[in-house]
Amino acid sequence: MDPFGGEMSWPSAIFLLVVVIVAAFLVAMVIVGMFETRKEKQRAVQADALRQLINRFEQLAEKTLDTQQRTAGDLAELRARTSSIEQILRSVE
């Protein structure tokens, strides 16, 4: 039976089959496009998160370097004080 009414002929059957195949292909293309768009959005979000992580790491590295430099300065000052105290103690003996 022909969906358009009457008996289905070979040309109408082939036409209907081609229409179904083209429709299935178009639906598949739309679905693939949606998946690709979603993957690109996820990649963009991951790249943004990675940039934020790198910025946080750089800030932490800068703070750590500043702290190490201050600690090294404090340690040098303590060594100088210790040596002066040792000299005072030696002069007292």
C-alpha positions as CSV (number, residue, x, y, z in Angstrom):
1,M,0.0,0.0,0.0
2,D,1.1,3.5,-0.9
3,P,1.1,6.0,2.0
4,F,-0.2,8.5,-0.6
5,G,-3.1,6.1,-1.4
6,G,-3.4,3.2,-3.8
7,E,-0.8,0.6,-4.7
8,M,2.9,1.3,-4.2
9,S,4.9,1.3,-7.4
10,W,8.7,0.8,-7.6
11,P,9.4,4.5,-8.3
12,S,7.4,5.6,-5.3
13,A,9.0,3.0,-3.1
14,I,12.5,4.1,-4.1
15,F,11.5,7.7,-3.7
16,L,10.2,7.0,-0.2
17,L,13.3,5.0,0.7
18,V,15.6,7.8,-0.5
19,V,13.5,10.4,1.6
20,V,13.9,8.2,4.7
21,I,17.6,7.7,4.1
22,V,18.2,11.5,3.6
23,A,16.1,12.3,6.7
24,A,18.1,9.8,8.8
25,F,21.3,11.2,7.4
26,L,20.2,14.8,8.3
27,V,19.2,13.7,11.8
28,A,22.5,12.0,12.3
29,M,24.4,15.1,11.2
30,V,22.4,17.2,13.6
31,I,23.2,14.8,16.5
32,V,26.9,14.7,15.6
33,G,27.0,18.5,15.4
34,M,25.4,18.7,18.9
35,F,27.9,16.3,20.3
36,E,30.8,18.2,18.7
37,T,29.5,21.5,20.1
38,R,29.2,19.9,23.5
39,K,32.8,18.6,23.3
40,E,34.1,22.0,22.3
41,K,32.3,23.6,25.2
42,Q,33.8,21.1,27.6
43,R,37.3,21.7,26.1
44,A,36.8,25.4,26.6
45,V,35.7,24.9,30.2
46,Q,38.7,22.6,30.9
47,A,41.1,25.1,29.2
48,D,39.7,27.9,31.4
49,A,40.0,25.8,34.5
50,L,43.6,25.0,33.5
51,R,44.4,28.7,33.0
52,Q,43.0,29.5,36.5
53,L,45.0,26.7,38.0
54,I,48.2,27.9,36.3
55,N,47.5,31.5,37.6
56,R,47.0,30.2,41.1
57,F,50.2,28.2,40.9
58,E,52.1,31.2,39.7
59,Q,50.8,33.3,42.5
60,L,51.7,30.6,45.0
61,A,55.2,30.3,43.5
62,E,55.6,34.1,43.9
63,K,54.4,34.0,47.5
64,T,56.7,31.1,48.3
65,L,59.7,32.8,46.7
66,D,59.0,36.0,48.7
67,T,58.7,34.0,51.9
68,Q,61.9,32.1,51.2
69,Q,63.7,35.4,50.6
70,R,62.4,36.9,53.8
71,T,63.3,33.7,55.7
72,A,66.8,33.8,54.2
73,G,67.2,37.4,55.3
74,D,66.0,36.7,58.8
75,L,68.3,33.7,59.0
76,A,71.3,35.9,57.9
77,E,70.3,38.5,60.5
78,L,70.2,35.7,63.2
79,R,73.6,34.4,62.2
80,A,75.0,37.9,62.4
81,R,73.5,38.3,65.9
82,T,74.7,34.9,67.0
83,S,78.3,35.7,65.8
84,S,78.2,39.0,67.6
85,I,76.9,37.3,70.8
86,E,79.7,34.7,70.5
87,Q,82.3,37.4,70.1
88,I,80.9,39.2,73.2
89,L,81.0,35.9,75.2
90,R,84.6,35.2,74.1
91,S,85.7,38.7,75.1
92,V,84.2,38.2,78.5
93,E,86.2,35.0,79.1
